[in-house]
Amino acid sequence: TNADLQDVCSWMRGLRRRDRGLLMIHRLHIFLGDIARYRMQLKGRGQGLDWFKVSERYMEAIQIDPQNGNGHNQLAVIATYFDDNFTATYRYFRSLGAPVPFLKARENLQLLFEKNRVKFMAMKKDPAHPLMEAFCTRFVRLHGILFTRTSMETFEDVRRETLRNFSALLKEKLVGRVFLTRILAVCIFSVHNASTGDPEAAQTETEVANRPVYVGHSFAFLAELVTSVLMTATQCEEPDMDMLAPLGSFSMWMRTHPEYWAAGDVVTRDASARKALWEALSDFLNT
């Protein structure tokens, strides 16, 4: 609308010339990436170097303006072309968690989580799936439950199976630095999202009252994942320090958000998850 256009123009005038230039370059890379993506769609969605080049445009946009979530949203869209729901979830969460969030990512996530729910239900009927695929499908399903705040009656079963798959991946040494970093990033965003909800939507009294429950579930699951990593590292004669590096980011986040340690034990599992994490950390440091 004209009013929206005037608001944008007013905002642009308030930016310094250098900032306006960076904003324009950022938008240029997004547009060029979109054009290249549309061209690839016309050719077909086969994997190959061309998709890497498309992604590079969005990565350049992120490097130019890392506070803007638009580039992460576009990378998530590409991930959905290859049924990579884990990467798509990570990128959509990064898009929403950016200082300048790309709000359409929330709508995109709703579609992604429904698509993954169907995949999850099919997997339950045919359990013979590769370990990594099983973990990623369950992991995304769990965060879909927390994000949409639906089907909470299934949460405990999904949580239990997801942690079982994660422990198996650790045992098989299939969890690397990048993968673990993305797992923790998704979990951390879930905690924040549980505490705030959708900032663009009206919150009912019931939703506000239930926030501590969702925060408790989100934080307890995060603590359980980190505990699994620490316990695995403690049992190894020579822990993979490269795999442990992402825990430094987790530690930094915890230092800047002590309110999650001090939160009341709304969820029964919350207190035990915190205690187990402290014990695992103590054991690891004393080995």
Buried (B, 14 or more C-beta within 10 A) or exposed (E): EEEEEEEEEEEEEEEEEEEEEBBEBBBBBBEBBBEBBEEBEEEEEEEEEEBEEBBEBBBBBBEBBBEBBBBBBBBBBBBBBEEBBBBBBBBBBBBBBBEEBBBBBBEBBEEBBEBBBEBBEEBEEEEEBEBBBBBBBBBBBBBBBBBBBEEBEEBEEBBEBBBBBBBBBBEEEEBEBEBBBBBBBBBBBBBBBBBEBEEEEEEEEEBEEBBBBBBBBBBBBBBBBBBBBBBBBBEEEEBBEEBBEBBEBBEEBBEEBEEBEEBEBBBEBBBBBBEBBEEBBEBBEEE
